[in-house]
Every structure is written in structure tokens, then in C-alpha cells.
Amino acid sequence: MIIKSDDLFDCENNNICCSVEYCDLGVRDIIEYLLSSSKSFCDDDIKEKLKIIVSSPDLRVIVDRYLVNLSHNHSYLPKTLAGIGRLLLGERDGVSLSLILLERSEISKFLSTFPSRAAIAVVGPCGVKMLTYKVTGNKFNNDIFNREYKLYLHDKKIMNVGDIFIFNPGGKAIDLVPIGRATLLLILNYNIEEFLIWHFDRKNKFPVGVSAASFMDSRMQMAALALGKMSDGRDSDISALKKLLGHPRHFVRWQAMQSLGTLRPQDCLVALREALQDPHPHVRRAALKSLRRVQAQSAVQKTGGREG
């Protein structure tokens, strides 16, 4: 979830970073530039731009306003999987710039991989300890869930106030722990390179699940799920689910398949047979398992009919 305040955001466009009242044109231009150009930047360019934002007094105004909102209205504070409050400063075409409130008391039970390149700047008031983990195995496949994967500690360092670190994805998770009670980070996410975010148990370092890295992929999956639970089976809903059967992400395709089975079982049988040739092994295995279950139920019904 994302904090949105009319004082800080243009809610219609969702890409104006800060209102004129709280941020001068120079800083706003830099943020806009980051959102529109980060995919072509080199690391030094990004670090230079983030340093200007971090050192700007205008950021302190936004931070102070943010912290006041949190202290006066706790319902304003959303929680991600990692237990972090997030204030979105801007987002465009898969590039986002956010302020993250990192609290020692809100350490999550999970460690999660980063699906995109990220630039992390420590705003303060204290530094952070950063632990970098890598997934075991030379050929980590982000797109295929495997419970045999495990995280191991790869690197650890201290980031002080004002430090900026460029993080590259590829089967890596980072654990950020404030050296004090809490601190703020400025994080630029850009160039999504992996389809899934993997979540690992903090204690044993084994995977417990995955989630979509792309907001749009996640929305498509949830739309397919909602249709299966709320639709009355009208033709337009069935048509929408059938279109999602061709979605490029396997988890969206399979959710559409499941919802189609709920609303129109006869159409789902045809789709299940076609799914035996799906490019993703998870979908092929699930389709085969479902078809065998249907066949077994059908055999029981026929046997019961003769005995009756």
C-alpha cells in the first residue's frame, strides 16, 4: 500500500512528485528527470541526482510533513511485507521514487528479493546495516518456484547518512536494519529485470512463496481471481478470462484457468487440455493434475450410477 496525501500528490496523474507548495521547481525537475530517464542513466548519474535531492532542504520539508502525518494518524501508515512505511514521491513507466521509513521494531519474518535495479540513499537520522544475500545455485531461475533454493549471506556493510548504494538484481535479497531506532531511506527503483519477488523465511532462509514484481501483472492476477469469485458467469466475463489465458505471465494464466473452471467448467476442460502444452512447467503440471482429478471424479460418478 502507498500513502497518498492531497497535500503531496497529484492523485489524478500520479506522477507529479511534490506540490509547488512543498518543493521548489529545481528539486521537482530533478525528480521528474529521474522518473523519465533512469533507464538510460549510468550509476554515477543516478548517484549525483539523488545526492542533490537528499541534501535539499525541500526534502526535509516533505520528510517533516510525512513524519507529522505518521505521528498524528497511525492509520496513515501502511505496512508492506517487510513492515515498512512508504511515501511514493513519483512513479512513471516502471520507475518509482519513494521515501521508506525503516524501523527496528518492524523487522519482518521474511527476506525478499529485489526484482529491479535500485539506488538506495540514506536520508537519516541514522545509518543502516545492510546485509546482502544470494540464492544458492549457479542457475537461479526467478520464474520457476523451487523449495530447494536457499539464501546465504554474501556481503555486509554499514551505510552512513548520505551514502548511496546501487543494487543489481539477480537472485539477491537485502536486509536493511537501522543502526538507531528508525531512519528514512530514499529508494529509486528502475529497470525491472525479474518477473517474481521471492520471499524467504528469515530464520531458515528457505523460500515460502512468491509475488508478482510488476504492479500490472499483480492487478491482472487479482482481476482474474475477482471474476471467479464475484461473476455470475455472464459471457463478457468468460470472454475476459479466456483472453487472460494468453497472458505472458504464467501465474495470471493459471488464475484465469481456475476462475474459468469455477464459472464455466465445460470451457475449462478444453483450456486444461491446451494447457498441457503451456510453456511454463508449473502450468503444465497443474493442468495435468487437474485433468486427472476430473477424470477420477467422472469415473467414480459412472461407477456409482451403475451400482445404483
Buried (B, 14 or more C-beta within 10 A) or exposed (E): EEBBEEEBBEEEEEBBBBBEEBBEEEBBEBBBEBBBBBEEBEEEBBBEBBBEBBEBEBBEBBBEBBBEBBEEEEEBBEEBBBBBBBBBBBBBEBBBBBBBBBBEEBBBEBBBBBBBBBBBBBBBEBBBEBBBBBBEEEEBEBBEBEEEBBBEEEEEEEBEBBBBBBBEBBBBBBBBEBBEEBBBBBBBBBBBEBBBBBBBBBEEBEBBBBBBBBEEBBEBBEBBBEBBEEBEEEEEBBEBBBEBBEBEBBBBBBBBBBBBBBBBEEBBBEBBEEBEEBEBEBBBEBBEEBBEEBEEEEEEEEEEEEEE
